[in-house]
């Protein structure tokens, strides 16, 4: 199986971007050349995706600051999540809690700790970590009753712990804290309606502006099946797969299916010309900074995801020769059997 490889740092991204503590204490360490050098080194190494070395540099800066620099601790926390050092991230979040000077900033640190505990619990959702996460998130809510991330994450934790009624209440509280125009609102609404969806592997919630100017929100597909195709104009196997994707787009016209192709192209003009030349009439989006790809954990292309009418990830296929069509037929047949309103936000294929 042929594939085009591109190194991408994988980071699980929750429904809402986790807040960080921006408060900073004025101190002598800031003017310390060794502190400044360590921070600069950490930034440079992180930019080059040398995450473990970047983490060491920030730890060095944190030691010089005697653990009192919130910005440095935030960088350490982020890198610990990216490198899978979740137990250490829990400890770092606790350090941020100790630095907090207001209920709101303490709440943000408690959300971070709860999030790290959820990740530490792993795919098996180990009860000890999940109960600890529940406690951290409830503390965050007590400190900031308007914390949408805390309500959302606690809703997920409670669902994993089997307390669906309490989970539903947390998702409803989350909805009361966020703007209905927020891309994450629909996902929270779906979970409020059916908390059991949390137990499935859900596609990341996202909204992007497509090439034609329309907004594509995965959670606004209104009962339609979604095929996401990660590709690039310069990828040989992707070009080999293009006739297959065009065939699918044509074959399923008028069916409850929407296709979105997500390109890794950096050259916008070349990308647009390629789409026009090859008559790619379905939804097109250029993920130049790979931010959406990171949310899906995509490291190689072509890469496909099929998502059912509930937003559940049903299949992930890598490389050419994948049986995308067969999987779509089954999902579309199921979608047709479930009466659901059609969305008004996008016209589809």
One Martini backbone bead per residue (centre of mass of N, CA, C, O) as a GRO file, in nm:
protein
  349
    1UNK     BB    1   0.093   0.038   0.026
    2UNK     BB    2   0.057   0.359  -0.055
    3UNK     BB    3   0.213   0.664   0.087
    4UNK     BB    4   0.204   0.984   0.229
    5UNK     BB    5   0.434   1.142   0.434
    6UNK     BB    6   0.371   1.337   0.747
    7UNK     BB    7   0.466   1.502   1.017
    8UNK     BB    8   0.248   1.483   1.309
    9UNK     BB    9   0.122   1.615   1.585
   10UNK     BB   10  -0.057   1.458   1.834
   11UNK     BB   11  -0.373   1.603   1.961
   12UNK     BB   12  -0.606   1.602   2.177
   13UNK     BB   13  -0.921   1.767   2.114
   14UNK     BB   14  -1.145   1.931   2.256
   15UNK     BB   15  -1.437   2.099   2.216
   16UNK     BB   16  -1.271   2.300   2.388
   17UNK     BB   17  -1.048   2.519   2.445
   18UNK     BB   18  -0.816   2.536   2.666
   19UNK     BB   19  -0.743   2.723   2.916
   20UNK     BB   20  -0.525   2.977   3.038
   21UNK     BB   21  -0.281   3.120   3.243
   22UNK     BB   22  -0.196   3.473   3.218
   23UNK     BB   23  -0.072   3.523   3.472
   24UNK     BB   24   0.193   3.743   3.595
   25UNK     BB   25   0.488   3.768   3.773
   26UNK     BB   26   0.694   3.991   3.895
   27UNK     BB   27   1.046   3.917   3.834
   28UNK     BB   28   1.384   3.858   3.823
   29UNK     BB   29   1.393   3.609   3.629
   30UNK     BB   30   1.320   3.758   3.359
   31UNK     BB   31   1.628   3.888   3.345
   32UNK     BB   32   1.746   3.615   3.314
   33UNK     BB   33   1.940   3.480   3.074
   34UNK     BB   34   1.874   3.178   3.132
   35UNK     BB   35   1.569   3.205   3.107
   36UNK     BB   36   1.555   3.328   2.823
   37UNK     BB   37   1.710   3.096   2.682
   38UNK     BB   38   1.514   2.865   2.756
   39UNK     BB   39   1.265   2.981   2.620
   40UNK     BB   40   1.382   3.006   2.333
   41UNK     BB   41   1.451   2.707   2.305
   42UNK     BB   42   1.166   2.594   2.345
   43UNK     BB   43   1.034   2.732   2.102
   44UNK     BB   44   1.219   2.619   1.880
   45UNK     BB   45   1.174   2.316   1.937
   46UNK     BB   46   0.866   2.320   1.900
   47UNK     BB   47   0.868   2.417   1.602
   48UNK     BB   48   1.049   2.139   1.538
   49UNK     BB   49   0.914   1.898   1.708
   50UNK     BB   50   1.100   1.884   1.980
   51UNK     BB   51   0.937   1.811   2.253
   52UNK     BB   52   1.125   1.692   2.469
   53UNK     BB   53   1.335   1.924   2.455
   54UNK     BB   54   1.136   2.151   2.512
   55UNK     BB   55   1.054   2.053   2.790
   56UNK     BB   56   1.334   2.078   2.919
   57UNK     BB   57   1.362   2.383   2.879
   58UNK     BB   58   1.110   2.467   3.046
   59UNK     BB   59   1.203   2.332   3.309
   60UNK     BB   60   1.448   2.511   3.342
   61UNK     BB   61   1.289   2.774   3.362
   62UNK     BB   62   1.113   2.689   3.604
   63UNK     BB   63   1.348   2.659   3.805
   64UNK     BB   64   1.442   2.954   3.790
   65UNK     BB   65   1.135   3.047   3.879
   66UNK     BB   66   1.037   2.858   4.111
   67UNK     BB   67   0.744   2.783   3.986
   68UNK     BB   68   0.613   3.103   3.914
   69UNK     BB   69   0.556   3.061   3.596
   70UNK     BB   70   0.274   3.039   3.415
   71UNK     BB   71   0.363   3.028   3.120
   72UNK     BB   72   0.560   2.794   3.154
   73UNK     BB   73   0.354   2.590   3.267
   74UNK     BB   74   0.174   2.590   3.016
   75UNK     BB   75   0.385   2.473   2.826
   76UNK     BB   76   0.431   2.216   2.982
   77UNK     BB   77   0.143   2.111   2.973
   78UNK     BB   78   0.116   2.094   2.665
   79UNK     BB   79   0.363   1.900   2.620
   80UNK     BB   80   0.258   1.670   2.798
   81UNK     BB   81   0.017   1.606   2.623
   82UNK     BB   82   0.171   1.556   2.351
   83UNK     BB   83   0.362   1.322   2.504
   84UNK     BB   84   0.176   1.161   2.724
   85UNK     BB   85   0.223   1.315   3.021
   86UNK     BB   86  -0.035   1.305   3.224
   87UNK     BB   87   0.064   1.291   3.516
   88UNK     BB   88   0.238   1.548   3.494
   89UNK     BB   89   0.004   1.736   3.409
   90UNK     BB   90  -0.146   1.722   3.673
   91UNK     BB   91   0.079   1.857   3.841
   92UNK     BB   92   0.093   2.121   3.680
   93UNK     BB   93  -0.198   2.210   3.731
   94UNK     BB   94  -0.160   2.231   4.037
   95UNK     BB   95   0.048   2.458   4.020
   96UNK     BB   96  -0.150   2.659   3.890
   97UNK     BB   97  -0.348   2.669   4.121
   98UNK     BB   98  -0.143   2.791   4.330
   99UNK     BB   99  -0.112   3.067   4.150
  100UNK     BB  100  -0.386   3.155   4.180
  101UNK     BB  101  -0.583   3.478   4.238
  102UNK     BB  102  -0.854   3.369   4.116
  103UNK     BB  103  -1.133   3.188   4.052
  104UNK     BB  104  -1.096   3.178   3.744
  105UNK     BB  105  -0.798   3.076   3.730
  106UNK     BB  106  -0.850   2.825   3.900
  107UNK     BB  107  -1.058   2.698   3.712
  108UNK     BB  108  -0.869   2.657   3.470
  109UNK     BB  109  -0.676   2.464   3.618
  110UNK     BB  110  -0.895   2.251   3.687
  111UNK     BB  111  -0.960   2.182   3.398
  112UNK     BB  112  -0.680   2.084   3.323
  113UNK     BB  113  -0.676   1.854   3.532
  114UNK     BB  114  -0.926   1.706   3.430
  115UNK     BB  115  -0.820   1.654   3.144
  116UNK     BB  116  -0.566   1.491   3.224
  117UNK     BB  117  -0.724   1.267   3.372
  118UNK     BB  118  -0.878   1.164   3.128
  119UNK     BB  119  -0.625   1.082   2.972
  120UNK     BB  120  -0.512   0.893   3.194
  121UNK     BB  121  -0.755   0.687   3.180
  122UNK     BB  122  -0.815   0.626   2.900
  123UNK     BB  123  -0.995   0.394   2.713
  124UNK     BB  124  -1.097   0.256   2.997
  125UNK     BB  125  -1.178   0.457   3.210
  126UNK     BB  126  -1.056   0.486   3.484
  127UNK     BB  127  -1.211   0.542   3.778
  128UNK     BB  128  -1.010   0.705   3.948
  129UNK     BB  129  -0.962   0.930   3.733
  130UNK     BB  130  -1.261   1.003   3.682
  131UNK     BB  131  -1.328   1.092   3.971
  132UNK     BB  132  -1.107   1.308   3.983
  133UNK     BB  133  -1.216   1.472   3.746
  134UNK     BB  134  -1.491   1.536   3.865
  135UNK     BB  135  -1.379   1.699   4.104
  136UNK     BB  136  -1.223   1.914   3.941
  137UNK     BB  137  -1.469   2.017   3.770
  138UNK     BB  138  -1.649   2.097   4.010
  139UNK     BB  139  -1.449   2.305   4.117
  140UNK     BB  140  -1.454   2.482   3.862
  141UNK     BB  141  -1.757   2.550   3.885
  142UNK     BB  142  -1.747   2.682   4.165
  143UNK     BB  143  -1.545   2.912   4.064
  144UNK     BB  144  -1.704   2.887   3.761
  145UNK     BB  145  -2.038   2.887   3.653
  146UNK     BB  146  -1.931   2.959   3.328
  147UNK     BB  147  -1.781   2.684   3.256
  148UNK     BB  148  -1.802   2.512   2.973
  149UNK     BB  149  -1.568   2.301   2.983
  150UNK     BB  150  -1.651   2.178   3.256
  151UNK     BB  151  -1.931   2.078   3.180
  152UNK     BB  152  -1.852   1.906   2.939
  153UNK     BB  153  -1.639   1.718   3.069
  154UNK     BB  154  -1.827   1.618   3.297
  155UNK     BB  155  -2.032   1.488   3.114
  156UNK     BB  156  -1.838   1.273   3.006
  157UNK     BB  157  -1.758   1.145   3.272
  158UNK     BB  158  -2.046   1.061   3.364
  159UNK     BB  159  -2.098   0.877   3.125
  160UNK     BB  160  -1.862   0.681   3.181
  161UNK     BB  161  -1.991   0.626   3.481
  162UNK     BB  162  -2.323   0.596   3.411
  163UNK     BB  163  -2.445   0.906   3.454
  164UNK     BB  164  -2.676   1.028   3.246
  165UNK     BB  165  -2.841   1.245   3.393
  166UNK     BB  166  -2.599   1.418   3.487
  167UNK     BB  167  -2.480   1.457   3.207
  168UNK     BB  168  -2.717   1.609   3.084
  169UNK     BB  169  -2.705   1.850   3.278
  170UNK     BB  170  -2.419   1.946   3.195
  171UNK     BB  171  -2.481   1.999   2.896
  172UNK     BB  172  -2.702   2.208   2.949
  173UNK     BB  173  -2.516   2.405   3.101
  174UNK     BB  174  -2.326   2.449   2.866
  175UNK     BB  175  -2.535   2.579   2.671
  176UNK     BB  176  -2.575   2.834   2.868
  177UNK     BB  177  -2.250   2.932   2.812
  178UNK     BB  178  -2.294   2.938   2.497
  179UNK     BB  179  -2.294   3.018   2.178
  180UNK     BB  180  -2.494   2.910   1.918
  181UNK     BB  181  -2.252   2.986   1.703
  182UNK     BB  182  -2.086   2.780   1.810
  183UNK     BB  183  -1.943   2.492   1.690
  184UNK     BB  184  -1.997   2.333   1.979
  185UNK     BB  185  -2.304   2.341   2.033
  186UNK     BB  186  -2.412   2.090   1.878
  187UNK     BB  187  -2.257   1.877   2.034
  188UNK     BB  188  -2.381   1.940   2.311
  189UNK     BB  189  -2.671   1.891   2.217
  190UNK     BB  190  -2.641   1.592   2.145
  191UNK     BB  191  -2.554   1.505   2.433
  192UNK     BB  192  -2.809   1.607   2.578
  193UNK     BB  193  -3.001   1.411   2.421
  194UNK     BB  194  -2.742   1.178   2.408
  195UNK     BB  195  -2.505   1.067   2.623
  196UNK     BB  196  -2.425   0.786   2.487
  197UNK     BB  197  -2.240   0.906   2.262
  198UNK     BB  198  -1.979   0.924   2.433
  199UNK     BB  199  -1.913   0.604   2.405
  200UNK     BB  200  -1.830   0.688   2.137
  201UNK     BB  201  -1.647   0.752   1.848
  202UNK     BB  202  -1.595   1.073   1.789
  203UNK     BB  203  -1.584   1.323   1.597
  204UNK     BB  204  -1.453   1.608   1.568
  205UNK     BB  205  -1.536   1.921   1.634
  206UNK     BB  206  -1.619   2.136   1.345
  207UNK     BB  207  -1.540   2.449   1.161
  208UNK     BB  208  -1.546   2.554   0.816
  209UNK     BB  209  -1.433   2.727   0.528
  210UNK     BB  210  -1.505   2.692   0.224
  211UNK     BB  211  -1.432   2.765  -0.098
  212UNK     BB  212  -1.743   2.879  -0.145
  213UNK     BB  213  -1.801   3.011   0.168
  214UNK     BB  214  -1.905   2.795   0.330
  215UNK     BB  215  -2.024   2.632   0.614
  216UNK     BB  216  -1.866   2.359   0.793
  217UNK     BB  217  -2.056   2.145   1.012
  218UNK     BB  218  -2.065   1.841   1.138
  219UNK     BB  219  -2.325   1.893   1.340
  220UNK     BB  220  -2.508   2.006   1.068
  221UNK     BB  221  -2.596   1.736   0.890
  222UNK     BB  222  -2.874   1.610   0.959
  223UNK     BB  223  -2.834   1.276   0.911
  224UNK     BB  224  -2.574   1.261   0.756
  225UNK     BB  225  -2.329   1.136   0.585
  226UNK     BB  226  -1.962   1.137   0.620
  227UNK     BB  227  -1.685   1.222   0.403
  228UNK     BB  228  -1.337   1.225   0.469
  229UNK     BB  229  -1.067   1.374   0.265
  230UNK     BB  230  -0.729   1.336   0.277
  231UNK     BB  231  -0.508   1.554   0.081
  232UNK     BB  232  -0.306   1.620  -0.231
  233UNK     BB  233  -0.174   1.730  -0.528
  234UNK     BB  234   0.128   1.589  -0.464
  235UNK     BB  235  -0.020   1.312  -0.426
  236UNK     BB  236  -0.018   1.026  -0.593
  237UNK     BB  237  -0.237   0.843  -0.451
  238UNK     BB  238  -0.453   1.064  -0.457
  239UNK     BB  239  -0.477   1.078  -0.768
  240UNK     BB  240  -0.563   0.779  -0.794
  241UNK     BB  241  -0.833   0.830  -0.612
  242UNK     BB  242  -1.007   1.050  -0.751
  243UNK     BB  243  -1.200   0.883  -0.936
  244UNK     BB  244  -1.338   0.748  -0.693
  245UNK     BB  245  -1.454   1.004  -0.560
  246UNK     BB  246  -1.615   1.096  -0.808
  247UNK     BB  247  -1.795   0.846  -0.818
  248UNK     BB  248  -1.925   0.886  -0.544
  249UNK     BB  249  -2.046   1.168  -0.590
  250UNK     BB  250  -2.227   1.069  -0.826
  251UNK     BB  251  -2.372   0.813  -0.709
  252UNK     BB  252  -2.477   0.994  -0.433
  253UNK     BB  253  -2.667   1.175  -0.553
  254UNK     BB  254  -2.929   1.264  -0.328
  255UNK     BB  255  -2.802   1.161  -0.083
  256UNK     BB  256  -2.715   1.115   0.265
  257UNK     BB  257  -2.439   1.288   0.158
  258UNK     BB  258  -2.114   1.422   0.254
  259UNK     BB  259  -1.829   1.578   0.110
  260UNK     BB  260  -1.486   1.631   0.236
  261UNK     BB  261  -1.198   1.794   0.127
  262UNK     BB  262  -0.864   1.783   0.273
  263UNK     BB  263  -0.594   1.991   0.228
  264UNK     BB  264  -0.219   2.021   0.225
  265UNK     BB  265  -0.192   2.271   0.072
  266UNK     BB  266   0.002   2.577   0.031
  267UNK     BB  267  -0.098   2.633  -0.263
  268UNK     BB  268  -0.378   2.791  -0.351
  269UNK     BB  269  -0.374   2.812  -0.660
  270UNK     BB  270  -0.313   2.519  -0.725
  271UNK     BB  271  -0.560   2.405  -0.580
  272UNK     BB  272  -0.781   2.552  -0.744
  273UNK     BB  273  -0.696   2.454  -1.025
  274UNK     BB  274  -0.729   2.152  -0.969
  275UNK     BB  275  -1.031   2.156  -0.902
  276UNK     BB  276  -1.128   2.273  -1.171
  277UNK     BB  277  -0.997   2.069  -1.368
  278UNK     BB  278  -1.140   1.809  -1.194
  279UNK     BB  279  -1.428   1.862  -1.097
  280UNK     BB  280  -1.460   1.934  -0.774
  281UNK     BB  281  -1.791   1.970  -0.641
  282UNK     BB  282  -1.734   1.944  -0.361
  283UNK     BB  283  -1.620   1.992  -0.060
  284UNK     BB  284  -1.360   2.242   0.010
  285UNK     BB  285  -1.045   2.225   0.203
  286UNK     BB  286  -0.766   2.411   0.344
  287UNK     BB  287  -0.500   2.264   0.555
  288UNK     BB  288  -0.220   2.428   0.586
  289UNK     BB  289  -0.165   2.383   0.920
  290UNK     BB  290  -0.302   2.099   1.016
  291UNK     BB  291  -0.524   2.130   1.240
  292UNK     BB  292  -0.739   1.921   1.153
  293UNK     BB  293  -0.552   1.679   1.126
  294UNK     BB  294  -0.475   1.669   1.426
  295UNK     BB  295  -0.758   1.605   1.535
  296UNK     BB  296  -0.749   1.322   1.359
  297UNK     BB  297  -0.451   1.202   1.339
  298UNK     BB  298  -0.306   1.282   1.070
  299UNK     BB  299  -0.001   1.142   0.890
  300UNK     BB  300  -0.143   1.034   0.621
  301UNK     BB  301  -0.174   1.006   0.260
  302UNK     BB  302  -0.449   0.890   0.209
  303UNK     BB  303  -0.748   0.979   0.416
  304UNK     BB  304  -1.028   0.823   0.573
  305UNK     BB  305  -1.367   0.914   0.686
  306UNK     BB  306  -1.648   0.772   0.846
  307UNK     BB  307  -1.973   0.921   0.925
  308UNK     BB  308  -2.246   0.910   1.083
  309UNK     BB  309  -2.562   1.051   1.163
  310UNK     BB  310  -2.433   1.091   1.477
  311UNK     BB  311  -2.101   1.138   1.455
  312UNK     BB  312  -1.977   0.858   1.422
  313UNK     BB  313  -1.700   0.677   1.399
  314UNK     BB  314  -1.672   0.395   1.166
  315UNK     BB  315  -1.409   0.473   0.983
  316UNK     BB  316  -1.056   0.406   0.890
  317UNK     BB  317  -0.864   0.498   0.595
  318UNK     BB  318  -0.552   0.397   0.442
  319UNK     BB  319  -0.498   0.459   0.140
  320UNK     BB  320  -0.518   0.279  -0.123
  321UNK     BB  321  -0.796   0.055  -0.176
  322UNK     BB  322  -1.038   0.139  -0.024
  323UNK     BB  323  -1.371   0.052   0.103
  324UNK     BB  324  -1.571   0.308   0.086
  325UNK     BB  325  -1.835   0.240  -0.064
  326UNK     BB  326  -1.939   0.005   0.110
  327UNK     BB  327  -1.969   0.172   0.375
  328UNK     BB  328  -2.164   0.388   0.266
  329UNK     BB  329  -2.407   0.212   0.195
  330UNK     BB  330  -2.473   0.128   0.487
  331UNK     BB  331  -2.500   0.414   0.613
  332UNK     BB  332  -2.721   0.522   0.420
  333UNK     BB  333  -2.935   0.310   0.482
  334UNK     BB  334  -2.959   0.390   0.779
  335UNK     BB  335  -3.029   0.693   0.742
  336UNK     BB  336  -3.298   0.637   0.585
  337UNK     BB  337  -3.435   0.481   0.841
  338UNK     BB  338  -3.397   0.770   0.982
  339UNK     BB  339  -3.586   1.018   1.086
  340UNK     BB  340  -3.460   1.338   0.968
  341UNK     BB  341  -3.368   1.646   0.952
  342UNK     BB  342  -3.266   1.874   0.728
  343UNK     BB  343  -3.031   2.086   0.660
  344UNK     BB  344  -2.968   2.452   0.602
  345UNK     BB  345  -2.641   2.510   0.586
  346UNK     BB  346  -2.618   2.290   0.343
  347UNK     BB  347  -2.637   2.142   0.013
  348UNK     BB  348  -2.394   1.960  -0.036
  349UNK     BB  349  -2.291   1.806  -0.337
   0.00000   0.00000   0.00000
